[in-house]
């Protein structure tokens, strides 16, 4: 599933992404952080809505 998310970012948005570390940062809501080639966050795979208060985004 993460591979598909990375492919989507590439195909639809022209972003190159790889898996990063969430390091228990509540900002990523327990999901898997996706980073671009420069280490900038470009997405979060499978965040938990419990941590987001039910919202689709947390930060």
DACOR-V38647 format. One record per residue. RES is the residue in three letters. OMEGA is omega in whole degrees, -180 to 180 (none if undefined). Layout:
res:RES omega:OMEGA
res:RES omega:OMEGA
//
This chain:
res:UNK omega:179
res:UNK omega:179
res:UNK omega:179
res:UNK omega:178
res:UNK omega:179
res:UNK omega:178
res:UNK omega:178
res:UNK omega:179
res:UNK omega:180
res:UNK omega:-176
res:UNK omega:-172
res:UNK omega:-174
res:UNK omega:179
res:UNK omega:-179
res:UNK omega:172
res:UNK omega:-176
res:UNK omega:173
res:UNK omega:-178
res:UNK omega:177
res:UNK omega:179
res:UNK omega:178
res:UNK omega:179
res:UNK omega:176
res:UNK omega:177
res:UNK omega:-178
res:UNK omega:179
res:UNK omega:-178
res:UNK omega:173
res:UNK omega:177
res:UNK omega:-180
res:UNK omega:180
res:UNK omega:-179
res:UNK omega:175
res:UNK omega:-176
res:UNK omega:173
res:UNK omega:-177
res:UNK omega:-180
res:UNK omega:179
res:UNK omega:179
res:UNK omega:178
res:UNK omega:178
res:UNK omega:179
res:UNK omega:176
res:UNK omega:179
res:UNK omega:173
res:UNK omega:175
res:UNK omega:179
res:UNK omega:180
res:UNK omega:177
res:UNK omega:-180
res:UNK omega:-178
res:UNK omega:-177
res:UNK omega:179
res:UNK omega:179
res:UNK omega:178
res:UNK omega:178
res:UNK omega:-176
res:UNK omega:-173
res:UNK omega:none
//
